[in-house]
Amino acid sequence: SPALSPLCSPSSTVPKSESADGERLPQRWRRTIRFGLALAILATLAGLALGYRQLRRSHLEKSAAEFFNRRDYANSVLVCRQILQSEPANIAATRLMAQIAGIAQHPDALDWFRRLETLQPTTENRLSLASAAIAQNQTRIAEQALGWVNAIDRNSAHYHQIAGALALAEKNQKEAANHFARAIVLEPQNAQHRLNFAALELAGDASAAEEARRALAQMAQVPAARLPALRILLGDALSRNDADAQTKWAAELATTEGTNFSDEMLRLEAAARAGKEAALLPRVETLAKNSPSDAAALIAWMNRHQRTADSLAWGSTLDKKIATAQSVPLALAESYSCAENWQGLFDFVASENWKEAEALRLTIASHATRHLSSLDSTAAENYWKNALKTAQNDAGLLFTMASLCHGWGYDEQAEEAWWKIAGGTPGASAALDALQQHYRQTRNAHGLLRVAQRALELNPDDAVAANNYASLGLLLRGDAASRRAAEDLHARFPNNAAFTATYAFALHCAGRTLEAMQALDSLPPRTKQIPAIAAYDFILKVAGADYTGAKAELG
């Protein structure tokens, strides 16, 4: 037989326990050799395991991205969750989860983008975080994210586009216009920047709005900008109730390639304004039958136009797969509610199981039961308790439940759902924002204090929440914890007028009114025109027997 090569001969792979002359090796050398072999085997196995994990992770990341690119978001989420279960800091999976949550407008989107920025603090991720925050009206978070962008990267069209959107959210149209104009200079070939600027000008004075319409009409002749320009023009015509412009731009939209179902709905609205929806409605109904989201949108449109009988009749013709998917049952339930057909609504939700949306079915059953005198008075509350239990910690479901209850006037239930989110789910910050808005509208100071306290628990560095906690705590309780919070805030931000005013009130509550007045007097005079600061100034002047000054504060 052929001789074995040295590399695969038995003598080269298995150490002998005896030397060449037949003498045995010392025992300590034999142990060393065995230990070395064990280490080599372990290292090889570890390398194989690491290689397998890397190969598997790469495969899963590729699969998740492919599902995302095919808009199969459900499967993309499943794969991403599988990745994150074994590797919570995986950037690729976190980015996809953030993008999918953003597309779905899910309350978790902001937290996913925040997590992505923490894992990978790049300018792109900070701008994405700011954009997600603006979408959820979390302007403070957006300001913070934009503040993290370095000076060099602020001179980019993308930065100015996001900064302009933030300015719009804060109702600062002049600043928004400046940002959009700067984006045009930096990227003159990007039609989106010119569209943004023109859309903003539509809300300006009459001459600026008319100039914007002319600019949009010109852009509508350019293929790359035609479709978005027509959408803006038709939306503007609808907002102004300009019948001629509605007819013109709806007709232009009808002959443009690439339109989607939302464009058909715009055209349907324009036709309804002219009393001619009957001609277009059958076409829209046919298009909507193949998509749950489109079907729900059409039903909602019918409900808004007092066509609840039509919506229920058309809904009964839908394929079961469409009729039971996503938001269609919710839209049909709203049809019964708009028609005040409480028995019909109860029958609609009484027996069906809505699977992942079961909590919504129970919420609606609670709503229907409240209007049915034939049922026990405790039935509605039982349905609601079961709805909360079924929703568990799903922020998306809980937000929808809260919105429904708030719309129906069930404030107690809406608050309960929002607080459940704020108690620990990923959408806590958005829930606190909703609660803050609600408590402001209802002038519930104790509720606002609770919101501030929870916001501070979630983020101890949130200076605005700390100031709210301190000021409300001083007003309602006057306790030492609130005074300490005000003192700490003033020490950290001595030049902030609002925080200084809270600090002054804390001094007053501690019996140091003279020092409090001195602290307020150190502020620039213009800051005393701010209502909250003016109120503190009035209180201190009265406490200091400066009645002339107090009267001046009242105007």
BELQUI-V829609 format. One record per residue. N is the residue number from 1. SS is DSSP state (~ for helix, > for strand, _ for the rest). Layout:
N/SS, N/SS
This chain:
1/_, 2/_, 3/_, 4/_, 5/_, 6/~, 7/~, 8/~, 9/_, 10/~, 11/~, 12/~, 13/~, 14/_, 15/_, 16/_, 17/_, 18/>, 19/_, 20/_, 21/_, 22/_, 23/_, 24/>, 25/_, 26/_, 27/~, 28/~, 29/~, 30/~, 31/~, 32/~, 33/~, 34/~, 35/~, 36/~, 37/~, 38/~, 39/~, 40/~, 41/~, 42/~, 43/~, 44/~, 45/~, 46/~, 47/~, 48/~, 49/~, 50/~, 51/~, 52/~, 53/~, 54/~, 55/~, 56/~, 57/~, 58/~, 59/~, 60/~, 61/~, 62/~, 63/~, 64/~, 65/~, 66/~, 67/~, 68/~, 69/~, 70/_, 71/_, 72/_, 73/~, 74/~, 75/~, 76/~, 77/~, 78/~, 79/~, 80/~, 81/~, 82/~, 83/~, 84/~, 85/~, 86/~, 87/_, 88/_, 89/_, 90/_, 91/~, 92/~, 93/~, 94/~, 95/~, 96/~, 97/~, 98/~, 99/~, 100/~, 101/~, 102/~, 103/~, 104/_, 105/_, 106/_, 107/_, 108/_, 109/~, 110/~, 111/~, 112/~, 113/~, 114/~, 115/~, 116/~, 117/~, 118/~, 119/~, 120/_, 121/_, 122/_, 123/~, 124/~, 125/~, 126/~, 127/~, 128/~, 129/~, 130/~, 131/~, 132/~, 133/~, 134/~, 135/~, 136/_, 137/_, 138/_, 139/~, 140/~, 141/~, 142/~, 143/~, 144/~, 145/~, 146/~, 147/~, 148/_, 149/_, 150/_, 151/_, 152/_, 153/_, 154/_, 155/_, 156/_, 157/~, 158/~, 159/~, 160/~, 161/~, 162/~, 163/~, 164/~, 165/~, 166/~, 167/~, 168/~, 169/~, 170/_, 171/_, 172/_, 173/~, 174/~, 175/~, 176/~, 177/~, 178/~, 179/~, 180/~, 181/~, 182/~, 183/~, 184/~, 185/~, 186/~, 187/_, 188/_, 189/_, 190/_, 191/~, 192/~, 193/~, 194/~, 195/~, 196/~, 197/~, 198/~, 199/~, 200/~, 201/~, 202/_, 203/_, 204/_, 205/_, 206/~, 207/~, 208/~, 209/~, 210/~, 211/~, 212/~, 213/~, 214/~, 215/~, 216/~, 217/~, 218/~, 219/~, 220/_, 221/_, 222/_, 223/~, 224/~, 225/~, 226/~, 227/~, 228/~, 229/~, 230/~, 231/~, 232/~, 233/~, 234/~, 235/~, 236/~, 237/~, 238/~, 239/~, 240/~, 241/_, 242/_, 243/~, 244/~, 245/~, 246/~, 247/~, 248/~, 249/~, 250/~, 251/~, 252/~, 253/~, 254/~, 255/_, 256/_, 257/_, 258/_, 259/_, 260/_, 261/~, 262/~, 263/~, 264/~, 265/~, 266/~, 267/~, 268/~, 269/~, 270/~, 271/~, 272/~, 273/~, 274/_, 275/_, 276/_, 277/~, 278/~, 279/~, 280/~, 281/~, 282/~, 283/~, 284/~, 285/~, 286/~, 287/~, 288/~, 289/_, 290/_, 291/_, 292/~, 293/~, 294/~, 295/~, 296/~, 297/~, 298/~, 299/~, 300/~, 301/~, 302/~, 303/~, 304/~, 305/_, 306/_, 307/_, 308/~, 309/~, 310/~, 311/~, 312/~, 313/~, 314/~, 315/~, 316/_, 317/_, 318/_, 319/_, 320/~, 321/~, 322/~, 323/~, 324/_, 325/_, 326/_, 327/_, 328/~, 329/~, 330/~, 331/~, 332/~, 333/~, 334/~, 335/~, 336/~, 337/~, 338/~, 339/_, 340/_, 341/_, 342/~, 343/~, 344/~, 345/~, 346/~, 347/~, 348/~, 349/~, 350/~, 351/_, 352/_, 353/_, 354/_, 355/~, 356/~, 357/~, 358/~, 359/~, 360/~, 361/~, 362/~, 363/~, 364/~, 365/~, 366/~, 367/~, 368/~, 369/~, 370/~, 371/_, 372/_, 373/_, 374/_, 375/_, 376/_, 377/_, 378/_, 379/~, 380/~, 381/~, 382/~, 383/~, 384/~, 385/~, 386/~, 387/~, 388/~, 389/~, 390/~, 391/~, 392/_, 393/_, 394/_, 395/~, 396/~, 397/~, 398/~, 399/~, 400/~, 401/~, 402/~, 403/~, 404/~, 405/~, 406/~, 407/~, 408/~, 409/_, 410/_, 411/~, 412/~, 413/~, 414/~, 415/~, 416/~, 417/~, 418/~, 419/~, 420/~, 421/~, 422/~, 423/_, 424/_, 425/_, 426/_, 427/_, 428/~, 429/~, 430/~, 431/~, 432/~, 433/~, 434/~, 435/~, 436/~, 437/~, 438/~, 439/~, 440/~, 441/~, 442/_, 443/_, 444/_, 445/~, 446/~, 447/~, 448/~, 449/~, 450/~, 451/~, 452/~, 453/~, 454/~, 455/~, 456/~, 457/~, 458/~, 459/_, 460/_, 461/_, 462/_, 463/~, 464/~, 465/~, 466/~, 467/~, 468/~, 469/~, 470/~, 471/~, 472/~, 473/~, 474/~, 475/~, 476/~, 477/_, 478/_, 479/_, 480/~, 481/~, 482/~, 483/~, 484/~, 485/~, 486/~, 487/~, 488/~, 489/~, 490/~, 491/~, 492/~, 493/_, 494/_, 495/_, 496/_, 497/~, 498/~, 499/~, 500/~, 501/~, 502/~, 503/~, 504/~, 505/~, 506/~, 507/~, 508/~, 509/~, 510/_, 511/_, 512/_, 513/~, 514/~, 515/~, 516/~, 517/~, 518/~, 519/~, 520/~, 521/~, 522/_, 523/_, 524/_, 525/~, 526/~, 527/~, 528/~, 529/~, 530/_, 531/~, 532/~, 533/~, 534/~, 535/~, 536/~, 537/~, 538/~, 539/~, 540/~, 541/~, 542/~, 543/~, 544/_, 545/_, 546/_, 547/~, 548/~, 549/~, 550/~, 551/~, 552/~, 553/~, 554/_, 555/_
